[in-house]
Amino acid sequence: MIAVRSGDLAKLGALFERYHAPLFDFLARVTGDRTAAEDLVQDIFVRILKYRATFRDGGSFETWLYRIARNARADYFRQRMALDPLDEEALERPAPGPGPARLLESDRDRARLARALMRLRDDKRELLVLARYQDLRYEQIAEILGIEVGAVKVRVHRALRELREIFLQLRDENAPWNAKTSRPTLQII
C-alpha cells in the first residue's frame, strides 16, 4: 500500500488479488446480497486509489481497508434500497465431512446459521462477520468501529448470545413433530 500511495499504481493489482475475496465474503455476509457485494468491492478499490494519501505508515492496511469497506457499504445502502437477500446455499461454505448423514446435518446447521445471522441487526451482524469470518483481532475491530476494545468484546459477546438464541429458535421451528413435546390438537367431544 505504501507503494500505491507513492504512485506505483501497478501494485494495486497485488492488493486486489490478495483482498478481493475476503472483502467479497465480508460484504456478502453483511449485506446478504451478492450483487451489492460485487459492486462494493469494485467501489472499495476505487476508493483506495482516491484516498491512498490517507493511509498512514504505522497503521494496519487491513484495518484501513475494512474501514473503507464499512463506509462504502453505508454509502451504498444510503443511496439504494436493499436488494433481494442471498439464498441460503450462497452463504454456505462447503466442508468435507465424515459421512452423508453428518454432511446433511452440518449443511442444515450452516444454512440455519446463515439465516440466523441475517436476522441480526446490521451492526451486530457486521461485528460478528469481522470477528469470526474475517478473523480480525478485537483491536483491529475497535479501530475500524472507532470504539474501545472492551466495548468490542462486550458487543461480540452479546451478539453471539443473540445469534445463538435465534439459531435455537430456528431449530425449534424446523423440528419434526415429537410425541413427547407436541401438544395434542384433537379434542374428544
Buried (B, 14 or more C-beta within 10 A) or exposed (E): BEEBBEEEEEBBEEBBEEBBEBBBBBBBBBBBBBEBBBBBBEBBBEBBEEEBEEBEEEEBBBBBBBBBBBBBBEEBBEEEEEEEBBEBEEBBEEEEEEEEEEBEEBBEEBBBBBBBBBBBEBEBBBBBBBBBBBEBBBEBBBBBBEEEBEBBBEBBEEBBEBBEEBBEEBEEEEEEEEEEEEEEEEEEE
